[in-house]
Amino acid sequence: MIETKNIKKETFFKKIGITSSNFRGEACNTPLNSTTIANIIAEIPDVNPEWLLTGSGEMLRNSSVGIIQNGNKNKIEKSPVTLISTDNKENEDLREKIKYLEELLTAKNEIINLLKNKQS
């Protein structure tokens, strides 16, 4: 997998919190723990989790959108990376709208205070 992605082994091992010794001798027969698996998926988001856990299927996802067979219906499902990216954009848009509304509210409150002071 790391060869396919052109990642240096030692760099990859460090990023996922293990050493190369995990892949030598008796350690090769020991399954990876859930933290290591989560770190691998975080480091290489397009890795196919099914392949990572079972060795079945394609090593890498073909795209950020996969088609899942659901009986006679095809359902399009976005990958977590795509969803996070979309959510981040939506969150940024909402933050901008909130900022605008807060500024508008402040301006309206200032106008109200000016009108109250003018009446006094």
ZADO-1210 file (C-alpha; in nm, 4 decimals, padded with zeros to 6 digits):
<atoms>
<atom x="00.0000" y="00.0000" z="00.0000" code="MET" pos="1"/>
<atom x="00.2683" y="00.2516" z="00.0951" code="ILE" pos="2"/>
<atom x="00.4660" y="00.1623" z="-00.2160" code="GLU" pos="3"/>
<atom x="00.1565" y="00.2348" z="-00.4266" code="THR" pos="4"/>
<atom x="00.1184" y="00.5730" z="-00.2565" code="LYS" pos="5"/>
<atom x="00.4956" y="00.6497" z="-00.2768" code="ASN" pos="6"/>
<atom x="00.5303" y="00.6889" z="00.0991" code="ILE" pos="7"/>
<atom x="00.8585" y="00.6106" z="00.2749" code="LYS" pos="8"/>
<atom x="00.8175" y="00.3201" z="00.5160" code="LYS" pos="9"/>
<atom x="00.9834" y="00.4834" z="00.8163" code="GLU" pos="10"/>
<atom x="00.7814" y="00.8044" z="00.7671" code="THR" pos="11"/>
<atom x="00.4602" y="00.6038" z="00.7423" code="PHE" pos="12"/>
<atom x="00.5396" y="00.3909" z="01.0478" code="PHE" pos="13"/>
<atom x="00.6145" y="00.7011" z="01.2537" code="LYS" pos="14"/>
<atom x="00.2898" y="00.8707" z="01.1461" code="LYS" pos="15"/>
<atom x="00.0759" y="00.5692" z="01.2397" code="ILE" pos="16"/>
<atom x="00.2567" y="00.5106" z="01.5691" code="GLY" pos="17"/>
<atom x="00.4430" y="00.1834" z="01.5045" code="ILE" pos="18"/>
<atom x="00.7927" y="00.0716" z="01.4052" code="THR" pos="19"/>
<atom x="00.9134" y="-00.1482" z="01.1222" code="SER" pos="20"/>
<atom x="00.9682" y="-00.4274" z="01.3768" code="SER" pos="21"/>
<atom x="00.5890" y="-00.4771" z="01.3747" code="ASN" pos="22"/>
<atom x="00.6345" y="-00.6309" z="01.0298" code="PHE" pos="23"/>
<atom x="00.9271" y="-00.8641" z="01.1038" code="ARG" pos="24"/>
<atom x="00.9552" y="-01.2080" z="01.2647" code="GLY" pos="25"/>
<atom x="00.6816" y="-01.3188" z="01.5027" code="GLU" pos="26"/>
<atom x="00.5290" y="-00.9700" z="01.5031" code="ALA" pos="27"/>
<atom x="00.4091" y="-01.0311" z="01.1447" code="CYS" pos="28"/>
<atom x="00.1590" y="-01.2816" z="01.2852" code="ASN" pos="29"/>
<atom x="00.0158" y="-01.0343" z="01.5359" code="THR" pos="30"/>
<atom x="-00.2905" y="-00.8388" z="01.4163" code="PRO" pos="31"/>
<atom x="-00.2775" y="-00.4604" z="01.4181" code="LEU" pos="32"/>
<atom x="-00.4703" y="-00.2929" z="01.6975" code="ASN" pos="33"/>
<atom x="-00.7688" y="-00.0669" z="01.6303" code="SER" pos="34"/>
<atom x="-00.5686" y="00.2505" z="01.6989" code="THR" pos="35"/>
<atom x="-00.3130" y="00.1564" z="01.4347" code="THR" pos="36"/>
<atom x="-00.5878" y="00.0741" z="01.1851" code="ILE" pos="37"/>
<atom x="-00.7569" y="00.4092" z="01.2547" code="ALA" pos="38"/>
<atom x="-00.4214" y="00.5861" z="01.2118" code="ASN" pos="39"/>
<atom x="-00.3661" y="00.4133" z="00.8762" code="ILE" pos="40"/>
<atom x="-00.7104" y="00.5206" z="00.7541" code="ILE" pos="41"/>
<atom x="-00.6443" y="00.8764" z="00.8745" code="ALA" pos="42"/>
<atom x="-00.3060" y="00.8834" z="00.6992" code="GLU" pos="43"/>
<atom x="-00.4333" y="00.7269" z="00.3745" code="ILE" pos="44"/>
<atom x="-00.8026" y="00.8246" z="00.3518" code="PRO" pos="45"/>
<atom x="-00.8581" y="00.6507" z="00.0190" code="ASP" pos="46"/>
<atom x="-00.7550" y="00.3090" z="00.1533" code="VAL" pos="47"/>
<atom x="-01.0401" y="00.0614" z="00.1357" code="ASN" pos="48"/>
<atom x="-01.1179" y="-00.0319" z="00.5008" code="PRO" pos="49"/>
<atom x="-01.2506" y="-00.3728" z="00.3916" code="GLU" pos="50"/>
<atom x="-00.9200" y="-00.4479" z="00.2198" code="TRP" pos="51"/>
<atom x="-00.7259" y="-00.3220" z="00.5201" code="LEU" pos="52"/>
<atom x="-00.9194" y="-00.5436" z="00.7624" code="LEU" pos="53"/>
<atom x="-00.9809" y="-00.8560" z="00.5529" code="THR" pos="54"/>
<atom x="-00.7591" y="-00.8372" z="00.2453" code="GLY" pos="55"/>
<atom x="-01.0718" y="-00.8576" z="00.0262" code="SER" pos="56"/>
<atom x="-01.1593" y="-00.6123" z="-00.2490" code="GLY" pos="57"/>
<atom x="-00.9533" y="-00.3326" z="-00.3967" code="GLU" pos="58"/>
<atom x="-00.6709" y="-00.1830" z="-00.1914" code="MET" pos="59"/>
<atom x="-00.7696" y="00.1756" z="-00.2726" code="LEU" pos="60"/>
<atom x="-01.1077" y="00.3282" z="-00.3333" code="ARG" pos="61"/>
<atom x="-01.1524" y="00.4283" z="-00.6962" code="ASN" pos="62"/>
<atom x="-01.3036" y="00.7656" z="-00.6134" code="SER" pos="63"/>
<atom x="-01.4514" y="00.9666" z="-00.3329" code="SER" pos="64"/>
<atom x="-01.7980" y="00.8390" z="-00.4278" code="VAL" pos="65"/>
<atom x="-01.8812" y="00.4686" z="-00.4286" code="GLY" pos="66"/>
<atom x="-02.1887" y="00.2909" z="-00.5595" code="ILE" pos="67"/>
<atom x="-02.3403" y="00.0375" z="-00.3225" code="ILE" pos="68"/>
<atom x="-02.5699" y="-00.2338" z="-00.4468" code="GLN" pos="69"/>
<atom x="-02.8890" y="-00.2338" z="-00.2408" code="ASN" pos="70"/>
<atom x="-03.1261" y="-00.4978" z="-00.3733" code="GLY" pos="71"/>
<atom x="-03.2498" y="-00.3667" z="-00.7073" code="ASN" pos="72"/>
<atom x="-03.1570" y="-00.0100" z="-00.6185" code="LYS" pos="73"/>
<atom x="-02.8186" y="00.1571" z="-00.6498" code="ASN" pos="74"/>
<atom x="-02.7364" y="00.3961" z="-00.3709" code="LYS" pos="75"/>
<atom x="-02.4572" y="00.6504" z="-00.4079" code="ILE" pos="76"/>
<atom x="-02.2615" y="00.6926" z="-00.0885" code="GLU" pos="77"/>
<atom x="-01.9928" y="00.9533" z="-00.0328" code="LYS" pos="78"/>
<atom x="-01.6745" y="00.8615" z="00.1473" code="SER" pos="79"/>
<atom x="-01.6071" y="01.0075" z="00.4937" code="PRO" pos="80"/>
<atom x="-01.3332" y="01.2282" z="00.3465" code="VAL" pos="81"/>
<atom x="-01.5761" y="01.3805" z="00.0965" code="THR" pos="82"/>
<atom x="-01.8389" y="01.4282" z="00.3652" code="LEU" pos="83"/>
<atom x="-01.5914" y="01.5983" z="00.5987" code="ILE" pos="84"/>
<atom x="-01.4768" y="01.8279" z="00.3199" code="SER" pos="85"/>
<atom x="-01.8374" y="01.9158" z="00.2371" code="THR" pos="86"/>
<atom x="-01.9209" y="01.9660" z="00.6052" code="ASP" pos="87"/>
<atom x="-01.6179" y="02.1921" z="00.6523" code="ASN" pos="88"/>
<atom x="-01.7305" y="02.4102" z="00.3602" code="LYS" pos="89"/>
<atom x="-02.0870" y="02.4240" z="00.4933" code="GLU" pos="90"/>
<atom x="-01.9564" y="02.5120" z="00.8398" code="ASN" pos="91"/>
<atom x="-01.7458" y="02.7946" z="00.6977" code="GLU" pos="92"/>
<atom x="-02.0471" y="02.9275" z="00.5031" code="ASP" pos="93"/>
<atom x="-02.2588" y="02.9164" z="00.8191" code="LEU" pos="94"/>
<atom x="-01.9889" y="03.0975" z="01.0197" code="ARG" pos="95"/>
<atom x="-01.9861" y="03.3753" z="00.7602" code="GLU" pos="96"/>
<atom x="-02.3662" y="03.4044" z="00.7751" code="LYS" pos="97"/>
<atom x="-02.3590" y="03.4161" z="01.1549" code="ILE" pos="98"/>
<atom x="-02.0943" y="03.6888" z="01.1465" code="LYS" pos="99"/>
<atom x="-02.3037" y="03.8896" z="00.8991" code="TYR" pos="100"/>
<atom x="-02.6184" y="03.8503" z="01.1116" code="LEU" pos="101"/>
<atom x="-02.4312" y="03.9509" z="01.4272" code="GLU" pos="102"/>
<atom x="-02.3052" y="04.2660" z="01.2517" code="GLU" pos="103"/>
<atom x="-02.6566" y="04.3400" z="01.1292" code="LEU" pos="104"/>
<atom x="-02.7973" y="04.2937" z="01.4794" code="LEU" pos="105"/>
<atom x="-02.5313" y="04.5245" z="01.6242" code="THR" pos="106"/>
<atom x="-02.6154" y="04.7911" z="01.3651" code="ALA" pos="107"/>
<atom x="-02.9876" y="04.7622" z="01.4400" code="LYS" pos="108"/>
<atom x="-02.9227" y="04.7921" z="01.8146" code="ASN" pos="109"/>
<atom x="-02.7147" y="05.1043" z="01.7526" code="GLU" pos="110"/>
<atom x="-02.9993" y="05.2567" z="01.5485" code="ILE" pos="111"/>
<atom x="-03.2476" y="05.1746" z="01.8264" code="ILE" pos="112"/>
<atom x="-03.0211" y="05.3375" z="02.0865" code="ASN" pos="113"/>
<atom x="-02.9780" y="05.6477" z="01.8669" code="LEU" pos="114"/>
<atom x="-03.3551" y="05.6782" z="01.8254" code="LEU" pos="115"/>
<atom x="-03.4099" y="05.6365" z="02.2008" code="LYS" pos="116"/>
<atom x="-03.1504" y="05.9045" z="02.2761" code="ASN" pos="117"/>
<atom x="-03.3041" y="06.1358" z="02.0173" code="LYS" pos="118"/>
<atom x="-03.6448" y="06.1084" z="02.1856" code="GLN" pos="119"/>
<atom x="-03.5031" y="06.1929" z="02.5283" code="SER" pos="120"/>
</atoms>
